[in-house]
Amino acid sequence: MPLPWVSVSEGVPYFVTATGEPWTPVGHNDSITWPSLDGLYRRRDVAAVDRYLDMLSRHGVTCLRVMLEYSESDNRRLESRVGQFNPALIQLWDDLFAKCQERNLRLLVTPFDTFWMWNRWNRHPYNKLNGGPCEDRSRLLLCPATRAAIKNRLAFAAQRWGGSGALFAWDLWNEIHPVHAGNSAGPFSDFITDLSTHLRDLETRLYGRTHPQTVSVFGPHMGLDSRILDCIFRHPCLDFASTHFYEEGTIDFPRNTVDPAIAAGRLMRAALAEIRDNRPFFDSEHGPIHTYKDHHRTLPEPFDDEYFRHMQWAHFASGGAGGGMRWPNRKPHVLTRGMHAAQSALARFLPLIDWRCYSRRNLNQEVRVADADVAVFASADPFQAILWLLRRDTVRSDGRLDPRAEPVTPQIEIPGMAPGRYHVTAWDTAAGKSRGEFEATHAGGGELRVTAPPFVRDIALAIRRAG
């Protein structure tokens, strides 16, 4: 049975399927060159890919972000020459879409691996020296002939795979940057409008509807020009916003598992404040990139698992759609079993909220916790709330939280909630199960007051008004 298409929910900053079911992107970045999917290339080990995708499905993963080509090597490009599409890659993508369809997995697709495209420009088929249209990589967004080639690639992908519900959305350009346009963000808006309109018109003509669209950006570079913020968060052609949380010193080079979570909560709040029309937002790349790429270190697995879980819940509880999408930055370049367990724990939490009507706002700074050593990450509307409480006073010398610390039970005050009786579920984010349920009553005229059950490291709360 075909997978129903996904679209942005009407009136709330989340996603819904064509059959009316809430849909949340729980997943990560993957690659056709990494061990998990590499077996699809020339169908060398299809069984291994089947096992991997089955495992993801069992863990509640709903979405993978994947690039149509990876220019780190010459044999994983979608086009061998401009307009000449690589049969081996076409077969790989045919297989991947079919396998995802069978397992209720969806793909967030971006057409170019812009990092390696830039760094190996001397080998790329779009380079004029290799018979391509573009004289210099600094004109990727400016050259009319290159623009035509980009639109042709998108058209090819839309015609071949765009009819599938396994396609969640298009990331029209990965990590858009002024260097792609002569060191200026000025051309961004017109570039996005042109690509978006071209793809939307084509999909409408072919299928009578369109997949959601976004454009991603390397988060630390958003401050280079205010026009970047305008395009990423407010461009009228885009359906949702996405950035890459690679904050220097906290997320990209973590020394403990708490500071990156606090950074993610701060970045989430700042991102949501930039959005004016209630469109969904999520971080589509994050991870210890500086640790891995520049220091050539893979984080110890127990540390990385906790770092991953903390980042995920900071993102989610602060109002993001899903828990963000990790770039592995590990050797081998795959997520750990602990990370997939954390994804499963988040997926099992999702039914505790009615996403069809959750018009949340970020309350990281407004919710009060009667314990200065507990960080709070929160979002709410008048009838529902999600809170994640994180200890920050028990960090051990290895950077992880102490599992033997004395538990705490802080009181929490949540503003803006409607009067009534509330059902509260306490959630163990490590075990992925309820730690208990209780009720709280709000008479109005102040904040909803809730006392957290005892917890040692962290706990999540799902709060819904009865009835």
JOKABEL-V166939 format. One record per backbone hydrogen bond with DSSP energy under -0.5 kcal/mol. NH is the residue of the N-H (numbers start at 1). CO is the residue of the C=O. Records with the same first field share a line. If there is no record, write none. Layout:
NH->CO / CO
This chain:
7->16
9->14
11->9
14->12
15->23
16->7
17->21
18->5
20->17
23->15
26->24
27->25 / 324
28->63
29->326
30->65
34->31
37->31 / 34
38->34
40->37
41->38
43->40
44->41
45->39
49->45
50->46
51->47
52->48
53->49
54->50
55->51
56->52
57->53
58->54
59->55
60->57
61->56
62->26
63->26
64->106
65->28
66->64 / 108
68->110
70->76
73->70
76->73
77->74
80->78 / 84
81->84
84->81
85->83
86->78
90->86
91->87
92->88
93->89
94->90
95->91
96->92
97->93
98->94
99->95
100->96
101->97
102->98
103->99 / 100
104->101
105->100
106->62
107->166
108->64
109->107 / 169
110->66
111->171
114->112
117->113
118->114
119->115
120->116
121->118
123->120
124->120 / 121
127->124
128->134
130->127
131->128
132->127
134->126
135->133
139->136
140->137
141->180
142->139
143->139
147->143
148->144
149->145
150->146
151->147
152->148
153->149
154->150
155->151
156->152
157->153
158->154
159->155
160->156
161->157
162->157 / 158
164->161
167->164
168->107 / 166
169->107
170->212
171->109
172->170 / 214
176->173 / 216
180->177
181->178
182->138 / 179
183->178
184->178
188->185
191->187
192->188
193->189
194->190
195->191
196->192
197->193
198->194
199->195
200->196
201->197
202->198
203->199
204->200
205->201
206->202
207->203
208->203 / 204
209->203
212->6 / 168
214->170
216->173
219->217 / 244
221->218
222->219
224->221
225->222
228->225
229->225
230->226
231->227
232->228
233->229
234->229 / 230
235->231
238->235
239->213
240->213
241->280
242->215
243->282
244->217
245->243 / 285
246->244
250->247
251->247
252->247
254->251
257->399
262->258
263->259
264->260
265->261
266->262
267->263
268->264
269->265
270->266
271->267
272->268
273->269
274->270 / 271
275->271 / 272
282->241
284->243 / 282
285->243
286->325
287->245
289->287
290->252
291->252
292->288
293->289
294->289 / 290
295->290
297->291
299->297
304->300
305->301
306->302
307->303
308->304
309->305
310->306
311->307
312->308
313->309
314->310
315->311
316->312
317->313
318->314
319->316
320->315
321->281
322->320
325->283
326->27 / 324
327->286
328->326
334->332
340->336
341->337
342->338
343->339
344->340
345->341
346->342
347->343
348->344
349->345 / 346
350->346
352->349
353->350
355->353
357->354
358->355
359->357
360->358
361->380
363->378
367->363
368->413
370->411
371->369
374->371
375->373 / 390
377->388
379->386
380->361
381->384
385->463
386->379
387->461
388->377
389->459
390->375
391->457
392->373
396->400
399->396
402->394
403->401
405->402
408->455
412->450
413->368
414->448
415->413
417->414
418->382
420->442
422->440
423->464
424->422 / 438
425->462
426->424 / 436
427->460
428->433
429->427
432->428
433->428
435->426
436->426
438->424
440->422
442->420
443->441
448->414
450->412
452->410 / 450
455->408
459->389
460->427
461->387
462->425
463->385 / 461
464->423
465->383
466->421
